[in-house]
Amino acid sequence: MNGMTFKSKLPKDLWIVAVGMVLLYTGLSFIWPFNMIYMTQNLGMSDTAAGQVLLVNSGIGIIGSIIGGIIFDRLSGYISLAIGTGILVITTGSLFLFHGSPAFIYNIWAISIAMGMVFAGLYTAAGLTHPTGGRTGFNTIYVAQNVGVAVGPFLAGILAKKGLENVYTGSFVFAIIYALFFVCYFRKIDWKSEKVIGETKHHTVDGKREKATKIGLLSFSLLLATYLFCQLPHVQWQSNLSTYMTHVKGVSNAQYGNLWSINGSLILLGQVVIIPLVARFKEKLSLQIYIGIGLFACSFLFAMNATDYSGFLLGMILLTLGEMFAWPAIPTIAYQLAPAGQAGLYQGLVNGTATAARMLAPILGAIVVTSFGGITSLFICIFVLLVLAVVSLVFQQRTQKCVK
């Protein structure tokens, strides 16, 4: 009964976007958890060199996010997503065929363009296809993304047992499945509805485009800073902590992949608890982020003191709980701050900030580990960043109250 009630509250268009995200992220989850491991173990690259590759990779993803958001606003959400989907199929196919050095590097860079465009498009569509444009739409797409996180790494872990290069077969297969779903169903979304047109097309007032106020831009910038300070520690689980776990603590590649499957599964199953809990203070989005930051800090305390796989497992559970509170709240606030006609751009910048964290975190973390005292110094830096996230969020709250 509860499932039927939940379903009835979600518009058909939002369900289409959510299923698309599940298929997309399942395929991409064959790739991103293993990038650092593949480059260091299979291609023989150092942690610093691999971090530099991921630095450029994420920079390209930021450009893709911004381009996707602009195309979404000025032309059409369907056109933006179609371009990104086409690039995704071509590039994952190339990675499937060519994953040696240096072809692997060029292929993941090209995939980042597609990822940026499609993610920005899907998150914007999630906000626009839900009547309220609030947390529900963004939470739906967040949950859908993490269904992919649950399924993708689990399947990739099975393929990885026969050789890490086999995961790229799975990524290509799911890219094709996603593309077929896109062609069949995304054209059925009402891209010309009054709400979609009103929130994406650049309106004009006396011949000039509407612009954000200075205080609005400041508030949005502080929101992005908060997100960056949270994501920089979070990405360490995908980069330097993955190397630490597998090289130093004896965690196998399959066990590491299972951590992300647990992450996605907990996000999915935990909605039974998190939805009614968040509903008690659904308008207090900043409070949800504060709770998330606190849980992030606890997760790193467990990881820092872990002596075996169980310690990292507990850390991942706390990290996941933190995500469930914080991540859907951030694009929701961005949606509230976006001037009419710039919803796509603002969501592109939010996605670009997460990508910037994926760009900076691996190389900065590697530098800290190799040059400034090892893994202990990395954990100290992580806690400093989380404190900065709290400070930034305090000022963001104050400035948002002044935005009309």
Secondary structure by P-SEA (a helix, b strand, c coil): caaaaaaaaccaaaaaaaaaaaaaaaaaaaccccaaaaaaccccccaaaaaaaaaaaaaaaaaaaaaaaaaaacccaaaaaaaaaaaaaaaaaaaaacccaaaaaaaaaaaaaaaaaaaaaaaaaaaaacccccaaaaaaaaaaaaaaaacaaaaaaaaaaacccaaaaaaaaaaaaaaaaaaccccccccccaaaaaaccccccccccccccaaaaaaaaaaaaaaaaaaaaaaccccaaaaaaaccccccaaaaaaaaaaaaaaaaaacccaaaaaaacccaaaaaaaaaaaaaaaaaaaaaacccaaaaaaaaaaaaaaaaccaaaaaaaaaaacccccaaaaaaaaaaaaaaaaacaaaaaaaaaaccccaaaaaaaaaaaaaaaaaaaaaaaaaaaacc
